[in-house]
């Protein structure tokens, strides 16, 4: 978590999108609920975008703090 990279955030966001999409499929199969695909994709992209933004801000700020602490120890 201390060595966050943009690639890691992007990969995590892609995995979150797949999980959300599979939840839609599971709701259709198990509960018999047919969720509008277009609306669900847009909502999923918004949620994934907000999570990715939050992670990138938080993790990279944490990485910068840890890097500054390492530099000050030397």
C-alpha positions as CSV (number, residue, x, y, z in Angstrom):
1,X,0.0,0.0,0.0
2,X,3.0,2.3,0.5
3,X,4.2,1.8,-3.0
4,X,1.0,2.7,-5.0
5,X,1.3,3.0,-8.7
6,X,-1.2,4.3,-11.3
7,X,-1.2,0.9,-12.9
8,X,-2.3,-0.7,-9.7
9,X,-5.1,1.8,-9.3
10,X,-6.2,1.1,-12.9
11,X,-6.1,-2.6,-12.4
12,X,-8.1,-2.4,-9.1
13,X,-10.7,-0.2,-10.9
14,X,-11.1,-2.7,-13.7
15,X,-11.6,-5.5,-11.2
16,X,-14.2,-3.5,-9.3
17,X,-16.0,-2.9,-12.6
18,X,-16.1,-6.6,-13.3
19,X,-17.3,-7.4,-9.8
20,X,-20.1,-4.8,-10.2
21,X,-21.1,-6.2,-13.6
22,X,-21.2,-9.8,-12.3
23,X,-23.4,-8.6,-9.5
24,X,-25.9,-7.4,-12.2
25,X,-25.7,-10.8,-13.8
26,X,-26.2,-12.6,-10.5
27,X,-29.2,-10.4,-9.7
28,X,-30.7,-11.4,-13.0
29,X,-30.1,-15.1,-12.5
30,X,-30.9,-15.5,-8.8
31,X,-33.6,-12.8,-8.2
32,X,-35.0,-12.6,-11.7
33,X,-34.4,-8.9,-11.8
34,X,-33.6,-7.4,-15.2
35,X,-31.6,-4.2,-14.6
36,X,-31.3,-1.7,-17.5
37,X,-27.9,-2.4,-19.0
38,X,-27.1,1.1,-20.2
39,X,-28.0,2.8,-16.9
40,X,-26.1,0.1,-15.0
41,X,-23.0,0.6,-17.1
42,X,-23.1,4.4,-16.6
43,X,-23.7,4.0,-12.9
44,X,-20.9,1.5,-12.6
45,X,-18.5,3.7,-14.4
46,X,-19.3,6.6,-12.1
47,X,-18.9,4.5,-9.0
48,X,-15.6,3.0,-10.3
49,X,-14.4,6.5,-11.3
50,X,-15.1,7.9,-7.9
51,X,-13.4,5.0,-6.1
52,X,-10.3,5.2,-8.4
53,X,-10.1,9.0,-7.8
54,X,-10.3,8.5,-4.1
55,X,-7.7,5.8,-4.1
56,X,-5.3,7.7,-6.3
57,X,-5.5,10.8,-4.1
58,X,-5.3,8.9,-0.8
59,X,-2.7,6.3,-1.8
60,X,-0.4,8.7,-3.6
61,X,-0.6,11.2,-0.8
62,X,0.3,8.3,1.6
63,X,3.2,7.3,-0.7
64,X,4.5,10.9,-0.7
65,X,4.3,11.1,3.0
66,X,6.2,7.8,3.5
67,X,8.8,8.9,0.9
68,X,9.3,12.2,2.8
69,X,9.7,10.3,6.1
70,X,12.3,8.0,4.5
71,X,14.2,11.0,3.2
72,X,14.2,12.8,6.5
73,X,15.5,9.7,8.3
74,X,18.7,9.7,6.2
